[in-house]
Amino acid sequence: MCWMYCKENKVPFISACASETHGFVDVNPDEKRLKDQFQIGEANEQNLIVSEVIAGFVIDETRKVLMPLNPKEKVISKTLKYDLAGDNRF
């Protein structure tokens, strides 16, 4: 599993999931959070807008790992949550 490889080799692991109204992005999630994300993804259909927004965040977090624009730029340390139906989407 990619997660185990990343953990053993200290490589950042970026995980994401999307549903009809919510999306989540994590960098180096613990095993429980990773399982929760898989369950959310398997149990729900994805909304195109939510999926596109989450994919954009994944791309930016990947860029930060591979090509940071400045030395102070770091990947997220907490779960990034997106709520399509919420007043405050992030």
MOTA-V982151 format. One record per residue. RES is the residue in one letter. PHI is phi in radians with two decimals (* if undefined). PSI is psi in whole degrees, -180 to 180 (999 if undefined). Layout:
# MOTA-V982151
res=(RES	RES)
phi=(PHI	PHI)
psi=(PSI	PSI)
This chain:
# MOTA-V982151
res=(M	C	W	M	Y	C	K	E	N	K	V	P	F	I	S	A	C	A	S	E	T	H	G	F	V	D	V	N	P	D	E	K	R	L	K	D	Q	F	Q	I	G	E	A	N	E	Q	N	L	I	V	S	E	V	I	A	G	F	V	I	D	E	T	R	K	V	L	M	P	L	N	P	K	E	K	V	I	S	K	T	L	K	Y	D	L	A	G	D	N	R	F)
phi=(*	-1.00	-1.04	-1.15	-1.03	-1.09	-1.10	-1.17	-1.82	0.95	-1.84	-1.02	-1.99	-1.86	-2.11	-2.61	-2.62	-2.49	-2.25	-1.09	-2.23	-2.22	-2.55	-2.42	-2.30	-2.30	-2.00	0.99	-1.22	-1.32	-1.09	-1.11	-1.10	-1.10	-1.12	-1.05	-1.12	-1.09	-1.16	-1.08	-1.14	-1.31	-1.52	-2.28	-1.41	-1.60	-1.56	-1.00	-1.13	-1.04	-1.06	-1.17	-1.11	-1.11	-1.06	-1.07	-1.16	-1.07	-1.08	-1.18	-1.16	-1.13	-1.04	-1.06	-1.27	-1.47	-2.62	-1.09	-1.40	-2.63	-1.11	-1.48	-1.29	-2.22	-1.25	-1.07	-1.90	-2.14	-1.10	-1.55	-2.04	-2.18	-2.20	-1.06	-1.55	-1.43	-1.15	-1.92	-1.18	-2.02)
psi=(139	-40	-43	-43	-48	-43	-47	-33	8	45	133	135	122	125	144	154	159	148	-162	-37	-12	155	153	144	134	147	124	54	156	171	-38	-46	-40	-44	-40	-42	-42	-39	-40	-46	-38	-31	-12	153	151	142	136	-45	-47	-45	-41	-41	-47	-41	-38	-41	-40	-43	-43	-39	-37	-43	-41	-35	-47	-32	68	141	-23	160	-23	-11	124	158	164	148	-13	164	128	125	138	131	105	-35	-9	156	-38	99	-21	999)
